[in-house]
Structure formats: structure tokens, C-alpha cells
Amino acid sequence: MKIQLDALQPFLFDQTPIRGNIVHLNNTFQLALQHQTLPLTLKQALGEMMAASALLSATLKMEGVMVLQLQSKGALKLLVVECSSDLKIRATAKWDGDIGDVLFIDLIKNGQFVITLDPTEGEPYQGIVPIEGETIAEMLQNYMLRSQQIDTSLWLDCDGKNASGLLLQKLPNEAEHDADAWNRINILADTVTNDELQNLASETLLTRLFSEEDVRLFEPKFTQFNCSCSKAKVGNMLRMLGQDEVNSILKERENIEVNCDFCNKHYAFDKIDATALFASEAALISSYSRH
Ligand SMILES: [Zn+2]
């Protein structure tokens, strides 16, 4: 059985209300970070967050984007991963200075985890929790239990080239005929090694971990790196800065230059662009006021 890279494999236990996902990110992970020079610690943390974002997104019915943010006040400022409901992923980090040898757990001390669900239609929902646990997986498990009241278990690994993960989630129990199932399945899953998680095909991994259980596999879904930035979105950001601010920057230089934090794409707005930006806003306002 060949491992399927950049794919998410959903599965369900036949006898007990537990579902799961397995994900293997290879190109998705590497392309997402190819324009960023990151310390290995942050690269691995982002990889684990990317795997987790795909695993969690696939459990939601929502159409839209899930944003995972780890915010801290020390040398590490911010880790961000975004995953859309069709598993398009992007990621970035902000930090200060040299964090080469600092342990991840020390980087995120006093930090917080912010999860935003931004549906295509409707209002965004944001949950904020203090960081509890020493790994990304533990933090997210605690978040899911405290903030969402959903029993969720995660195993994540990133070796700097690939990011992989396994998720188990307890479904709302109609019948508790197998009350011990959640514990039993978790104990079995907990024997998974990073090597197995990274290198085994999903079917092989599930057979190895849960040989006594009936596991049903669904069609895999594919992941990819995709940055949703555009000149129009950067333009909106400049509109929010306001015309005065934009004009005063353009007095000092020819262009306003903006680089996308996620994909490093370069956007430049000169005076003509800026005029068009606010002219279209003025037109919009006057067209509103006419009605
Ligand atoms: Zn971009």
C-alpha cells in the first residue's frame, strides 16, 4: 500500500461512535513555507499546526476558513495557519531575534491560542484559550474539550519536510452500548510512533493500530498550498489606513510596497493606483447616498 501524500483520509469506527482523519502533508507543507526562512522549531510547529488545521477543518460542516493562531509575547510573536474547507492551506510566523536553541515550550510561555472560524456566509466565530499543554496536539485537545466540549485526540509530527497527523473524535453518543470504546481506541492510537505516522499508508496504519476494530474508510480529500492574497485585498487594507495616511506615505516615496506574509508576493501601489483606490470608494459612497 503506497502512502498518499497531500491527502486527508477520513474514517469511522463501525461499532462505536468515533470518527477520525489521517493527514500527510508534503508539497502542501513545503510550498507553504518555501518563501520563508524559518528556524526549525517554528517550521515544525507550523507543520504540526498545518496538519492539525486540515484534521480539524475536515470535521466541520462549515464552508469557509479556519484560522489557528498561537500568540505569544516573548521572542516568538505569532504563528498563523489558515485552512479552508476545501483544504487549501497557508502559514506564516512572526518572531524577533535568534531563537535557534530555545525550546518551543519556552517560546510560547504565557501565550494564547486563538481559533477563528470564518464562514463564507455569516459571522466569524472566535475562541481564545490560554496555552495548556506542552505540544500543539495537547493544546488543541484542551481547546476542543474546554471551548467546544468535544472529545478530540490528536497525534502530530513534523520532521521539517513532511507534516502528518491523526485525529480521533467522539461523536455525540446516541447509544452508550460500548462505553469504554473511547478509552480503548485512544490507548491503541497512543501506541503510534512518529515514524508510523509519517511513513505508513493510512490503511496500513489503521490496520496496525486497530486490528480488532471495524474501520470504514471514506474517499480521501486532497490538500494544497494556496495563498488567497490579491491586489484587491491589499487595496482594501490601504483603504482602511485612510486616504490621508496613504497620500502622506506617497509624498515620501514613489510606491507603497506590501509583501504578503504568507507567500511573499509583492504588491506595489503608486499614486495612480492610490487615486483609483479612493476614487472608487468615493463613487461607492455617492452611489449609496443616492438611494
Ligand atoms: Zn500571499
Residues whose N, C-alpha, C, O or C-beta is under 5 A from the ligand:
A	BS01	ZN	C227 C229 C260 F262 C263 N264 K265
